[in-house]
Amino acid sequence: MNPGHIDAYLSRLGAARPARPSADALRELHLRHLRTVPFENLSIHLGEEIVLAEERLLEKVVGAGRGGFCYELNGAFAVLLTALGFEVTPLVGRVYGAEGRLGIPYDHLALRVRTGDGGEWLADVGFGAHSHYPLAFAERGEQADPGGMFRIAQAGPDAAGAGADAGAGGEERAGGGDLDVLRDGQPQYRLEARPRVLGDFTAGAWWHSTSPSSHFTRSLVCSRVTGGGGRITLSGRTLTETAADGTRAVRELEHDEEVLGVYRERFGIGLDAVPTVRNPGKDNRNG
């Protein structure tokens, strides 16, 4: 990532280049990313290829002014943070779905970030409605955040009865046991502590962008945090504006011009035509 790319990325976030890779700098970049780069799955429904390569992610997020889903958003954010001097490790997550079932392997990409002042944080700008700020990675008590009350806890056995601290053959996992990330008491996803690289998530991204069983192929979503601490979400033609206190205003957009206008004016995404869902069905997760 050359200096021009860094400056362009920071310009999109409306952020100055931090003097050092500190916890405060990470918090600011994390929040600005959530406010300016939307969580969206439009590429899946527009027939655009999703490629987990640093150059392609920067081209999409910085060059084209788009967003993406977890692999793209956290992947691009990792490139920026690394270029700014943070120590970044991608981690695998499996998202909790209906009845507490865990999703596929490589279901989610999150980031373990070490700052220059000795902090260690869970950063995640690619999970839809989630924490606005990074979570202290080693803290096991509750962590208050504008997005809710969060807790990182040691995970118990999974649905198959396997211990959280052992792999398929009973061997100890590198880096310690699995962790559950909870929001307001509800488990959101399970993390493996073992370090990964971006390319490891290729199969997960392919499944989520092609499988009829993936909630991403069954629904359209474009969402970001607002300046007031709330959230704006466009799901198909349904526009939902959620205030910081949780109150919601929901309206249906009847005309294509309205839909395209919301994409353009509220999310900074210019489209020639309204995208349509490639595999209609019920969505049951935040992503």
Salt bridges, closest charged atoms under 4 A:
ASP7 OD1 - ARG17 NH2 2.94
GLU28 OE2 - ARG32 NE 2.90
GLU40 OE2 - ARG66 NE 2.75
GLU48 OE1 - ARG66 NH1 3.08
GLU49 OE1 - ARG56 NH2 3.98
GLU72 OE2 - LYS60 NZ 2.65
GLU87 OE2 - ARG114 NH1 3.58
GLU99 OE1 - ARG101 NH1 3.04
ASP107 OD1 - HIS208 NE2 2.52
ASP107 OD2 - ARG285 NH1 3.18
GLU120 OE2 - ARG112 NE 2.70
GLU120 OE2 - ARG114 NH2 2.77
ASP124 OD2 - HIS108 NE2 2.74
ASP178 OD1 - ARG173 NE 3.10
ASP180 OD1 - ARG190 NE 2.93
GLU192 OE2 - ARG173 NH1 3.59
GLU192 OE1 - ARG196 NH2 3.01
GLU241 OE1 - ARG266 NH2 3.19
ASP256 OD1 - ARG237 NH2 2.26
GLU258 OE2 - ARG251 NH1 3.76
GLU265 OE2 - ARG264 NH2 3.49
